[in-house]
Amino acid sequence: MFKIRRMGIDAHHDKDFSVNRTSGYDCWLFLFLKTEAVFIINGTEIVTKPNTYILYKPGTSHIYHASGDLYINDWIQFETDISITDVAADQPVYLGNSICISSYMQLICEAFYRGNDQSCEHMILAMLLELSFISGNSTLNGSHGHELAKLRRDLYKNPEEKWSIALAAERLYISSAHFQELYKKAFGVSFGSDIIKSRIEAAVELLLYTDMSITEIGYKCGYGSTVHFSRQFSKFMGASPSEWRKRNCR
């Protein structure tokens, strides 16, 4: 599936660093840039920012050099029999803070030097799938992508908090209308619906694996009254919390 030839992380070079490999490699080359750099793509000079990646296809020219006093990157040379079509290739792609590629590269590097080829394969595939998803989602790859993802993680981690559109928009320093638009584009669901989903999922977990009362579970999941909790749970699960617990708990 994927076979790494060579790789490195946090490769440091001085201001005179340059690559002029006109015939490229006979394998894929993935670079993740941690400093500014200059790339020549089809004769055009492109200055790239930190947190940019470029995936070179086999045979593509590699022409790039340092932009400042220091050039730092992570890199992998690899072979694959998989058709890579969903990830932009042969052009720099700025990721910003939308995805922590450095974490992937660190894990892949550790597995590679341990000789764990199977883990390397799975992690490279996972990283490329993430890049494909982020690249295809302009909202998550935009200026608020990182904040939106963190907000959603916090929502599902703490569904009992007093979540609201106004407070969430204030957290991102944008208007409520703009926040709702961005959230729906990023995740395919409205923020209001996601609040309910996070609370119902938490309630199901507590109904299955604790002896807490229905009232306690409702408050634990952010509901101000048992009546409201039961009504909303019934709407989404097709039965009241007590009925659902009787059917599903053994």
N, C-alpha and C positions, 0 to 999 in steps of 0.2 A: 504494500500500500504506500507507505512513506519510508524512505531510507535516508538517514542523515549521513552526509559525507564528512562535513566539518561544521563547527559552529563556535560562536563565542559571544560573551555578553560583556557589556561595559568596555568595549575596545576603545582605548584612548589613543589619539594621534594629535600631532601638533599642527600649527597653521599651514605648514607646507605639504600636508597630506593631500594626495590626489590619486585617482584611479583612472586609467585610460585603457580599458580592456575592450577594444573595438569588436572583438568576436564573441564577447561574453563567455559564459560557461556552457558546457553540454548538459547542465542540470539547472534546476531552479535556484534562484538566490533571493532570500528574503532579508531586507534591511529594515531595522527600526531605529530611527534617528532620535538622538537625545540632545543634539545641538543643531544649530543652523548649519546648512550645507548648500552647495550649489550643484545642480544636476543639469546635464545637457541632454535633452530629449528631442530627438528628430531635429537637431540643429538649434533648438531654442534653449536658452539659459533660464532655469527655474530656481529661485531661491526658496528653500524649504525651511519650515519652522520645526522646533523640537516637537516630538509626538507625531511625527509623520512616518508612514511606512511606504516602501516600494517593493513590489514583487516582480522580479525580473524573470521572464520566460527563458528557457534554454535558447542560446544563440543571440539574444538581445545584447546590444552594446552596453557596457557599464562605463559611463563617463561622469565622474563627479569629483568634488574636492571640498576641502574645508572652507567655511565662510568667515570664521573668526579665528581666534587664537587657539581654539580647541575643536576637535571633531570626535564625537563619541557615538557609537552605535552598538546595537545587538545584531547578530547576523546568523543565518543558517543557509548552508548549501544542502539541497536535498534532491532526491530522485523520487518520482511517483508514477504509478500507472493509472492514477485517477485524473479525469479531465477536470481541470480547474477553470471554470468559466464564470463563476459567480463572484469572484474577487477581482477587482480592478488590477490589471497588470501593466508593467512597463511605464507607469506614471506615478508620481508621488501622490499620496493621499493623506491629508491632514486629519488626524483623529481627535485632537484636543484631549480632553479628559473623558471622552465617551467610553473608553475601554482601556484597561491596564495591561497593555501588551507586555510590559516588562515582567509582570508576574508570570505570564505564560512562558516567556523566554527563560526565566530563571528555573522554572519547573522542568521544562524540556531539557535544558542544559544539564541539570542534576541527573535526570533519568538517562541522558545520553552517556555521560561519563561513568555512570554505574553499569552501563551495558544493558539497560532495560529497554530494548527496542520496541516492545509492544506498547509500553507506556508512551514512548516518544510518538509513535504513530497516532495514538488516540488524542494526545494533547495537541499535536500539529493540526489534526483534523478539526478539533474543537476550536482552536484559535482561528483557523480559516473560516469556519462556519460563523464565528462571532464577527469577523471582519466583513463577511458577506452580508450578515444581517444589519450591522451598523451602517455599512456603505449604502445599503438599499433603503435605510430609514433616515431621511434627511433631517427629521426632527431630533432624533437621538444623536445624530452626528453634528447638530447645530450648537449654538452657543449655550443653550440650556439643557443639552442632553444629559450631562453628568448630574446636574441638580434634579432633573426629572427622575432619573433612575434611582438616585439616593432617596428621594421623597417616597417613591413607591416601595422601596425596601423598608423604609421606616414605617410606612402605613401597615404593611403586612406583619412587621415585627411587633408593632404596638397598636393594634386595631382599637383598643379601649380609649385611646386619646380622643380629645374633642376635635376631630378633623372637620374642616370646612373648606369650601372653595376659596373663600376670602383669605383665610389664614395661610393656605397653601400658596396662593398667588403672592401674598405679601412676602413669603419666604423666598420666592424667586425674583422679587422686586419687579413684578409685572402686573398688569390689570387682571381682574378676574376673568373677563371675556377672553383675553389672550391666553391665559393659563388653561382654560377649558379647551380651547382650540388645540393648543400644543399637546396637552395630555391625551386627547382623543387620537390625534395623529400619531403620537408616539406608541401608544399601547392598544389602540383599537377599542377602547372602552372609556366611558366617561369617568371622571373622578368620583362623582357621586355613586355610581354603580360599583366602582372598585372599593369604596368604603364599605358598602354593604357586603360585597363578596369577601373581603378580608375578615369581617366580623362573623359572618356565617361559617366560614372555614374554621375560625378559632372556636366557635361554639360547637361545631361537630366534633372537634378534637376533644373538647372538655366533656361533652356528652358521652363519648365513647370510652374515655380513659380516666375519668375521675368520678367521684361520688358526690360532687358538688350539686346543690339544688338548682332547679331551673332559674330561680331568682338570682342566686349567686352567679351563675354562668352569664345571665343577661348583663348584670352589672360589670362582670369581668370583661365582657366583650364590648363595652361602651354604650350599652342601652340604659336610658334613664328610668325605664319602667319595665316590669315583666310583661305587661300587656303589649307594649310596642315590640319588644323582643319576640314574643310568641307570634304576633301578627306577621312580622317580617320573615321570621324563620319559616312559618307555614307557607308563605307566598313562594319562597324559593326552594323549599325542600318537600313541599306537598303534604306535610304533616306538622302538627305542633311539636315543640321540643320534647315534651314528655312522651307523646306517641312515637316519635322517631326513635327515641332512646329505647323504648320497649321493643320495637321491631328489629333494631340493629345491634343491641347489646346482648351478649350471652353471659 
